[in-house]
Amino acid sequence: MKKKTVLPFAATFRFLDELNDFLPKERRGREFSYAFRGKPSIKDAIEANHIPHTEVGCIVADGIPVDFSYHLLNGNRVSVHPVRAAVSRSSPVRLRAFPAPLFIADVHLGKLARYLRLLGFDVAYDQKLDDTGIVRRAVEERRIILTRDRRLLHAKVIIHGCCLHHQEPQAQLREVIDRYDLKKRLHPFSRCLACNGILQRVAKGSIIRRLEPKTRLYYEKFKQCVVCGKIYWRGSHCERLREVLELADIHDVAATSD
Ligand SMILES: [Zn+2]
């Protein structure tokens, strides 16, 4: 019979708040012992517990904030906090710079990508990209990867990623906005929902032949995507925007943009 290996050292871990969603039930919301040998980096120990490093905002070992390169010691008592704007910005030891709100959504998050674009955020979304392609583009363009697949976020080269906890696009939108503190950075009607291109004002006269009769009659202000040429006007998206904001529980934002 194969002898069970006994690991010589142990540290105590506790994961806070939404990080518990990644743990097996018996380890959620409580301290547990983690056995190890040698001097693993704390990052490796966290990932061995199935938490993608991108989800960690602050690590405290024996009362002292540490970064990912800290080596775990026998008897360490570690608490691991999730990424949140407030936590990440106030931590005395930064695990990474707070990111610019540039995103890349994986192929399952088309609706979230459109919602974020509707609010003016730059969101790459390409159904032809496989996981490797998403990671490569995220690194090259310094984008935050949005996904529900935690395996996608384990690659070492990834700095910024967000493993979404919710399934519904509106709840996902809320997660992204809260996590990256985006409420004050919304620019509705500034980006094309279809291709992520920038929208520019366009004279009604120059596009009038492309408008339906009623649109021609009732609307005067138009924008056009500089990339794909799609035309936008307030009537087409205003109602939808209000709906999205309400569903995402964002009430105190004036949806003003012409
Ligand atoms: Zn476009």
Boltz pocket constraint, residues with backbone or C-beta under 6 A from the ligand:
constraints:
  - pocket:
      binder: B
      contacts: [[A, 192], [A, 193], [A, 194], [A, 195], [A, 196], [A, 197], [A, 225], [A, 226], [A, 227], [A, 228], [A, 229], [A, 230]]
      max_distance: 6.0
